[in-house]
Amino acid sequence: MKRKNKQRKRLTIEDRMVIQACIHQGMNITEIASRIGVNKSTISLLCLNYT
């Protein structure tokens, strides 16, 4: 069974606010990524670019 390709989506401001709140709560990148529904590398790159 083939997987359908997901369309890439940009993180919304709400996603970014959730990420910020999760970081302040001490959640790790994997937990945040699963909560938002994106790959953990997306969260990692975002953290590197804005810290």
C-alpha positions in Angstrom: 0.0 0.0 0.0 1.5 3.4 -1.1 1.2 6.4 1.2 -0.2 9.5 -0.3 2.2 12.4 -0.2 1.2 15.0 2.3 1.2 18.6 1.1 3.8 20.8 2.9 2.3 23.3 5.2 3.8 26.3 6.8 3.5 26.6 10.6 0.8 29.0 11.5 1.2 31.7 14.2 -0.9 29.4 16.5 1.5 26.5 15.9 4.4 28.8 16.8 2.6 29.9 20.0 2.0 26.3 21.0 5.7 25.5 20.3 6.8 28.5 22.5 4.4 27.4 25.3 5.7 23.8 25.1 9.3 25.0 25.3 8.5 27.0 28.4 6.9 24.0 29.9 10.1 22.0 29.4 8.8 19.6 26.7 11.4 18.1 24.4 11.4 18.4 20.6 9.9 15.0 20.0 6.9 15.7 22.3 6.3 19.1 20.7 6.5 17.7 17.1 4.0 15.0 17.9 1.6 17.5 19.6 1.8 19.8 16.5 1.8 17.0 14.0 5.0 17.8 12.2 8.4 16.2 11.9 10.8 16.8 14.8 13.4 18.3 12.4 10.9 21.1 11.7 10.8 22.0 15.4 14.5 21.6 15.7 15.2 24.0 12.8 12.7 26.5 14.1 14.4 26.5 17.6 17.9 26.9 16.0 16.8 29.8 13.9 15.0 31.7 16.6 17.1 31.2 19.7 
